Amino acid sequence: MGLREWALGGVLLSPFLLYALLALLCTGLLRLGLQRVGVAHWIWHEALFDTALFVCVLAAVVAVASRW
């Protein structure tokens, strides 16, 4: 895909915005899965865990997208 900006109505948008939105969606689905399985009650600091999970998923999305 590359890191080329998209012009949308005269505004340049970074593809990183798409990566971040995709990572946010995946993080939400993973978090929901963890709650349904019952692992979520073992999380000590939920906000810190959610942030770390988002960063890990975002790194994975960028790594996968860079191989295309």
C-alpha positions as CSV (number, residue, x, y, z in Angstrom):
1,M,0.0,0.0,0.0
2,G,2.8,2.4,0.8
3,L,2.8,5.6,2.7
4,R,1.4,8.0,0.1
5,E,-1.1,10.7,1.1
6,W,-4.7,10.6,-0.2
7,A,-6.3,13.8,-1.3
8,L,-9.9,14.1,0.0
9,G,-11.6,17.3,-0.8
10,G,-8.3,19.2,-0.9
11,V,-7.2,17.7,2.4
12,L,-4.3,15.3,2.5
13,L,-4.9,12.3,4.7
14,S,-2.2,9.9,5.8
15,P,-2.7,6.2,5.4
16,F,-1.6,5.8,9.0
17,L,-5.2,7.1,9.8
18,L,-6.6,4.0,8.1
19,Y,-4.1,1.8,10.0
20,A,-5.0,3.3,13.3
21,L,-8.8,2.8,12.6
22,L,-8.2,-0.8,11.6
23,A,-6.1,-1.4,14.7
24,L,-8.8,0.2,16.9
25,L,-11.5,-2.1,15.4
26,C,-9.2,-5.2,16.0
27,T,-8.4,-4.1,19.5
28,G,-12.1,-3.7,20.3
29,L,-12.8,-7.2,18.9
30,L,-9.9,-8.7,20.9
31,R,-11.1,-7.0,24.1
32,L,-14.6,-8.2,23.6
33,G,-13.3,-11.8,23.0
34,L,-11.2,-11.6,26.2
35,Q,-14.3,-10.5,28.2
36,R,-16.4,-13.3,26.8
37,V,-13.8,-16.0,27.5
38,G,-13.4,-14.7,31.1
39,V,-9.8,-13.6,31.0
40,A,-10.7,-9.9,31.5
41,H,-11.1,-10.2,35.2
42,W,-7.3,-11.0,35.5
43,I,-6.4,-7.5,34.0
44,W,-5.1,-5.3,36.8
45,H,-5.1,-1.9,35.0
46,E,-7.7,-1.9,32.2
47,A,-6.7,1.4,30.6
48,L,-3.0,0.5,30.5
49,F,-3.8,-2.9,29.1
50,D,-6.1,-1.4,26.4
51,T,-3.4,1.1,25.4
52,A,-0.7,-1.6,25.2
53,L,-3.0,-3.9,23.2
54,F,-3.7,-1.1,20.8
55,V,0.0,-0.3,20.3
56,C,0.7,-4.0,19.7
57,V,-2.1,-4.4,17.2
58,L,-1.2,-1.2,15.4
59,A,2.4,-2.4,15.1
60,A,1.2,-5.7,13.6
61,V,-1.1,-3.9,11.2
62,V,1.7,-1.6,10.0
63,A,4.1,-4.6,9.7
64,V,1.5,-6.6,7.6
65,A,0.7,-3.6,5.4
66,S,4.3,-2.9,4.7
67,R,4.8,-6.3,3.2
68,W,2.2,-5.6,0.5
